[in-house]
Amino acid sequence: MLVKVPAPSKAPRQLLGKGSETISILMDLDTEKIGASQARKKLVDALLDILSARRAERVTAAPQAKQDMTDALIDAEDEKGQKLNDEEIINILIMYLMLAMNL
């Protein structure tokens, strides 16, 4: 025997009443986006460490003949002599990393 259950007259968030914004936000969380955001933060932190170490090496050690893309980005200047900041360098490195993964 089937029993017909009437649909609630209000959406679940409305049933919770006022003050349920926090619960509403938690109900709408996109765990995939959260995971991607956390992964990006870890990557950015790692790249910041690499940039800091690379700059420290340049101060304490003699210039090396070997240069890679990170060195080129650290040295890059526009026509006004303005260098790229860390955020710009990291965004470029992440862009190339993503491109390489899709080849």
N, C-alpha and C positions, 0 to 999 in steps of 0.2 A: 504494500500500500504506500503510495507517495503522499507526502504532506507538502502542501504548498506554503512556503514561507514568504510573507510579504517583504518586498525590498524596503530597506530603510528610507525614510522620507528625506533624510539629509545625508550629505557626504560625510565620510568618517571624520574629516577635520572639523566640520561644523558640529558634529556630535560632541567633540571634545570641549567646545565652548571657547570663550575668550581666554587669552593667555596661553594658547596652545601653539604659538608661533615656533617655539623651539622644537616641539614634537613634529610640527608640520615640516620644518626644515630637515629634521632627521628622516622623515618619511620620504623626502624627495632626494636624498643623497644618491649620487651616482658613483658607486664604488669604483667603477672602471676609471672615471676621471680623477678620483681621489688617488688611486694607485699610480696613474700616469703623472699626476702632479708631484707625488712623493718621489717617484723615480727621477723626474726632472730635477727636483731640488737636490737629490743625492749627486746627480751628474754635475750640476752647477757647482756644488760644494767641492767635488773632486777636481773640476777644472780650475776653480779658484786656487786650490792648493797647488796645482801644477803651475799656474801663472806666478804665484808668489815664489815658489821654489825656483822657477826659471829666472825671475828677476833677481833673486838673491844670488844665484850662481853668476849672473852677469856682473854683479858688483864685486864679488870676492874672487872670481877666477878670470884668467885671461880669456879674451874672446876666442871662441872655437870656430874653426873653419866650417864645421858641420852646422847647418841651419835647417830647421824644418818649418812647417807652416806656422807653428806657434811663434817662433822667432820672427818670422816675416810679419805676422800680425802685430806683434809687440813693437816692431820697428816702423810699421806703416804710418805715414803722415799724409794729410791732405795738403792742398796748395798753400794753406796758411800755416803749416807746421803743426797742426793739431793732431795729436796721436789718438788712436782708438782707446776708449776706456774698457775696463774689464768686462762690463756687460756686453758691449759690442763685440769684443773678441770671442766671448763665450757663445753668443748667439751665432756667430759665423762658424765656429767649430762645431756646434750642435747641428747647424744646417748641413755642413759637409758630412758629418757622421750619418745623418738621416739619408742623405743622398747616396752615400756609399752602401748603406744597408738595402737600398732599393735597386741597386744595379743588377 
